[in-house]
Amino acid sequence: MSSSSYSNSPCAACKFLRRKCLPDCIFAPYFPPEEPQKFANVHKIFGASNVSKLLNEVLPHQREDAVNSLAYEAEARMKDPVYGCVGAISVLQRQVIKLQRELDATNADLIRYACNELPSTSTSHQYGSRRTGGQGGEGSSVDQNSGYYFPSHWNNDGHE
Amino acid sequence: MTLKGGTSQACAACKYQRRRCSSECPLKPYFPPDQPKMFQNAHKLFGVCNILKILKNLDADQKTEAMRSIIHQANIRDQYPVHGCMGVIKKLRDQIWFAEEELHAVLLQLDMYRQHYQQQISSSLPDDVVPSQLELGMAPPNNALSLFNHSPQQQPYNAAALQPIAQQHSYSNNSYSSTYIDSKDNISNSMWIQYPYATNNNNNSMAIQSQLVSGIQQEVVHDYDELHPFFDTIDDRQSYIDSKEAYESRYTLFYIFNIPESTFMIMLVVHNSVESDINSVIFICSSEESLKDTTQSMEHVAENELKSAAACFSLTSVN
C-alpha cells in the first residue's frame, strides 16, 4: 500500500481527474502518482465513481485487495474487450475438468490393478500429460448451475 | 434472452433508469425485465455508459459474448466484492495445483502397481508373509507407496521423506519389497483398499523420530465447491497428538483410497517400539460432502492407547 504525498503531488486518480487531492481522498492510498496507468485503466472500464462506491462498501483493510483486483480486471478487459478476465476463468475451468477426467480414468485403472485384474493400458498415454492441461478440445457441456462460464464457440474448437 | 412481445415492457436497464425502452435499445437483448438484479450488478460495476463503450467497437457476435462475460464478471463482483474474478482465478489455480498433485500421486501408485504386476509375472511371490497386525480387511500388493515400505535394505528415513504428503510423488525410491501380505481373498468385502505396510515391530527400519512427524502433519482440505471464497479453500488445521515417547515411536503410513469417490485416506500407524504394540489412527477424508466435514474415525487395533501423531492429508477432487 503506497500512499501518495498529499502535499506535493496528487494521487494518480486526482491527477487524471484534474482535481485537488484532499487528505481524505479515497483513491490516494491505492493509486500512487507513479502508476498513472493503473487508474486510467480502472477509470476507463469501471469509472471512478463506481470504483469509489465499491471501495466505500468494503472495509478499509480490504480496499487494497479490492483495488488490485479491479485493476487486474480492468487491464484484462482492455486487452480483451470481449472476454476480459472471464476468459481466463473459462480456461482454468476447462483445465480443472480435464484434470478431473484424467484423474477419474487413472483412478479407475488403479482400482483394476488393486483388484488384481488384468492391466489396462487406457491411461498409459497420460503419463506425459502432466501439467499440460487446459489445452481445450473437450467440447463438453458443463453444468451451468455450477457457475461455470463457457464461451459458446469454445465448446467446439479447442480454444485455449 | 429477448423480451417477450417487445412492445410494451421495458428492459431492465431502461426500467432501472426510468426511461422509455425503444426497439433500438442496445441493452434490450441482454437485460430482460424479469432479471433486474443482473442489470444492477452490471450497472454497479461497469455502468451503462461503460458497457455501451465496450460494445461500441464489437460486431454482433462479439457483443453477445462480451455481454455474457460482462454480466458474469459483474455477478462475481457482486458475490465477492473484494476479490472479484481475481479470487475465482486464484481458487481455480489452487484447484488445478491440487488436482495435478493428486493425479501425479495416483499415477505413481499406478506405476507401482504395474511394476508389481510385472514382478508377479516374472517371479513367484515369496511366502515370508508378515502377519497382519491391523486386521482392517484386505491387503493387496503392498509396494504401492514405496516410501513407507519396510524395505529389505533397511533404508533409514530421512527428513526429505517427511515432507508434506502433498509432495508424496517425490517419495518414490523404487525399492520394492515382496515380503508383504497378499490377501486376494479379502478383496471382496469393500471398496476400501488397504496397503498395510505393517512391518515387524522388532525391526527398526521404520524408525522416525517424532519431531520429524511435524513435516507430515499438515492437513489440507480443499473445497472444490464452485465459487466459494478462495481464502476458505485451504484449511491447514493440524491434527497432531503430542507424543510422550517421542523418540521411541515408529510410524508407518498407509495410503488408502476410495476410487469411486475420489477420496484418499492416509493412515498413520504408530508403532511403539518399546512395548511392541501398534496404535493406529485412521483419518478418513471424504469428498462426498463438504470436505470441511472430514470424517474422522479412530481404530485401535492394539490394546494400548494412542500415543503418537497422526497425519492426514486429503487429496480429493470435484464430486
Interface residues (C-beta under 8 A of the other chain):
Chain A: K44 I45 F46 G47 S49 N50 K53 L54 E57 V58 Q62 D65 A66 N68 S69 L70 Y72 E73 A76 R77 P81 V82 Y83 G84 C85 V86 G87 A88 I89 L92 Q93 Q95 V96 L99 Q100 E102 L103 D104 T106 N107 A108 D109 L110 I111 Y113 A114 C115 N116 P119 T123 Q126 Y127 R130 R131 G133 G134 S146 G147 Y148 Y149 P151 S152 H153
Chain B: K44 L45 F46 G47 C49 N50 I54 N57 L58 Q62 E65 A66 R68 S69 I70 H72 Q73 R77 P81 V82 H83 G84 C85 M86 G87 V88 I89 L92 R93 Q95 I96 A99 E100 E102 L103 H104 V106 L107 Q109 L110 D111 Y113 R114 Y117 P140 P141 K184 I187 I193 E226 L227 F257 I259 P260 S262 S317 V318
